[in-house]
Amino acid sequence: MTGICPPPRGRFAVVGSGTGTTASRLLDAVDDGTIPADVAVVVGNNSRSGILTRARDRGVRTFHLSGKTHPEPDMLDAAMLDALDAAGTDLVVLAGYMKLLGPRVLERFKGAVLNTHPALLPAYGGVGMYGDRVHAAVLADGATRTGATVHQVTAVYDEGPIVAQREVEIRPDDDVEQLRARVQAAEKSLLVDVVAAWFTDAAPPASGVAGDQASGLMRESLRRDRTASPPSARA
């Protein structure tokens, strides 16, 4: 009796620079079935970063690729592309990656590179706006709301199409540390929802300020990517 082989699971790469808490959240979501895909590879640009240590501890293939391993930008871009292609990557997820991806990677995975930002873009985005700088600016402006954004990545910081956003209320007694904790929680949960939706041909939950927009963008992106040649080099 000949069995029917199930279709191959999707595969996504995680690229980061920091402690790896977002990567761990994504790995947890894969393990518990929330994300119906596998982490193909984790790439870090700091050999001592937590993201590489956490991934290795969980048996995930890792690469350290940076200006130290590849001093020329073109070489680094090519090495990153080789690592992603060799792993059979369908989607690239940036998790606290503090560099711009090179043009080859962006062209190869056009529309299939996601990043998070700790504010409701286009507000508080752009060069130099990251981490606590964002939260400090939000509080200094006396804003009453902020949040998390998942967007597609282009060659310009924080200017790619918005995929989904989740709002976080700013409390009267908030300081940077308190606000950071709530926004980071929103970032992680939103990213899990978006990656899960990417691999299930569904829209992410319509929560926050851009639910309707998120649904439309995600469906459009999925339709485009699944009718075109897939980024993955898998057979």
Buried (B, 14 or more C-beta within 10 A) or exposed (E): EEEEEEEEEBBBBBBBBBBBBBBBBBBBBBEEEBBBBBBBBBBBBBEEBBBBBBBEEBEBBBBBBBEEEBEEEEBBBBBBBEBBBEBBBBBBBBBBBEBBBBEBBBEBBBBBBBBBBBBBBEBBBEEEBBBEEBBBBBBEEEBEEBBBBBBBBBEEBBBBEBBBBBBBEBEEEBEBEBBBEBBBBBBBBBBBBBBBBBBBEBBBBEBBBBBEBBBEBBBEBBEEBEEEEBBBEBE
